[in-house]
Amino acid sequence: MKKVFLLSLLVSLIGCTTASPKQFYRPAGETAQMEIFGRFNQLSFEHQVIINGDNVITGSLPYDYTDASFSGNYEQSTVVSDCHWKSKTTLECLVKLNGEMAATLTF
């Protein structure tokens, strides 16, 4: 009985991380596209932005559902993720590379 409970608890904790759909962005003047997506953990409120497989932003949102902004670097580009709650169940993060809009991540 204890094993079943622990297994179900572990599965529910792992299931609390949601991922946004992958989006593709090509910076002005570049030929190669970037693959951008994000993850959000509903228990720890941790937010991540992943570009071409590299985790470029990791940060925790406040538990009071206020807006938050995070920054990081990818190669020589500055990456900013501005997050705001559309409702208490929907988080939207606008990702910009060097000030240029690159992706809208929805969790």
C-alpha positions as CSV (number, residue, x, y, z in Angstrom):
1,M,0.0,0.0,0.0
2,K,2.8,2.4,0.9
3,K,4.5,1.7,-2.5
4,V,1.4,2.5,-4.4
5,F,0.9,5.8,-2.5
6,L,4.6,6.8,-3.0
7,L,4.4,6.0,-6.7
8,S,1.2,8.0,-7.2
9,L,2.7,10.9,-5.3
10,L,5.9,10.8,-7.5
11,V,3.8,10.7,-10.7
12,S,1.7,13.6,-9.6
13,L,4.8,15.7,-8.8
14,I,6.4,15.0,-12.1
15,G,3.1,15.7,-13.9
16,C,3.0,19.3,-12.4
17,T,5.5,20.6,-14.9
18,T,4.0,21.8,-18.1
19,A,5.8,22.6,-21.4
20,S,4.8,25.2,-24.0
21,P,4.7,24.2,-27.6
22,K,7.9,24.7,-29.5
23,Q,8.1,27.8,-31.6
24,F,10.6,28.8,-34.3
25,Y,12.2,32.2,-34.6
26,R,14.7,33.6,-37.1
27,P,16.5,36.8,-36.1
28,A,16.7,39.6,-38.6
29,G,19.6,39.1,-41.0
30,E,20.1,35.4,-40.0
31,T,19.5,32.3,-42.1
32,A,19.2,29.8,-39.3
33,Q,16.0,29.4,-37.1
34,M,16.0,29.0,-33.4
35,E,13.8,26.5,-31.6
36,I,12.3,28.1,-28.5
37,F,10.1,26.5,-25.8
38,G,9.6,26.8,-22.1
39,R,8.6,24.8,-19.0
40,F,6.7,25.8,-15.9
41,N,6.5,23.8,-12.7
42,Q,3.1,24.4,-11.0
43,L,4.4,23.5,-7.5
44,S,7.6,25.4,-7.3
45,F,6.5,28.1,-9.8
46,E,9.9,27.7,-11.6
47,H,10.0,29.0,-15.2
48,Q,12.5,28.0,-17.8
49,V,13.2,29.1,-21.3
50,I,15.1,26.7,-23.6
51,I,16.6,27.8,-26.9
52,N,18.0,25.1,-29.3
53,G,18.2,22.7,-26.3
54,D,20.1,25.1,-24.0
55,N,18.4,26.3,-20.8
56,V,19.0,30.0,-21.0
57,I,16.6,31.3,-18.3
58,T,15.6,29.7,-15.0
59,G,13.7,31.7,-12.4
60,S,10.8,31.3,-9.9
61,L,7.7,33.4,-10.2
62,P,6.2,34.9,-7.0
63,Y,3.4,32.8,-5.4
64,D,1.1,35.8,-5.3
65,Y,0.5,35.7,-9.1
66,T,2.3,39.0,-9.8
67,D,4.1,39.7,-13.0
68,A,7.8,38.8,-13.2
69,S,10.7,39.4,-15.6
70,F,13.7,37.2,-16.1
71,S,16.9,37.6,-18.3
72,G,19.7,35.4,-19.6
73,N,22.0,35.0,-22.5
74,Y,22.1,32.8,-25.5
75,E,25.3,33.0,-27.5
76,Q,25.8,36.7,-27.9
77,S,22.1,37.6,-27.5
78,T,20.3,39.0,-24.5
79,V,17.2,37.0,-23.7
80,V,14.3,38.4,-21.7
81,S,11.2,36.6,-20.6
82,D,8.3,38.9,-19.3
83,C,5.7,36.7,-17.6
84,H,2.2,37.7,-16.6
85,W,-0.9,35.7,-15.5
86,K,-3.9,35.8,-17.8
87,S,-5.8,34.0,-15.0
88,K,-4.7,32.0,-12.0
89,T,-4.4,28.9,-14.3
90,T,-2.8,30.5,-17.4
91,L,0.6,31.9,-17.5
92,E,1.9,33.8,-20.6
93,C,5.6,34.7,-21.1
94,L,6.8,37.0,-23.9
95,V,10.4,36.1,-24.9
96,K,12.6,38.7,-26.6
97,L,16.0,38.3,-28.1
98,N,18.0,41.6,-28.2
99,G,14.7,43.5,-27.7
100,E,13.1,41.8,-30.7
101,M,9.9,39.7,-30.0
102,A,10.8,36.0,-30.5
103,A,8.1,33.8,-28.9
104,T,4.9,33.8,-26.8
105,L,5.0,30.9,-24.3
106,T,1.7,29.9,-22.8
107,F,1.4,27.4,-19.9
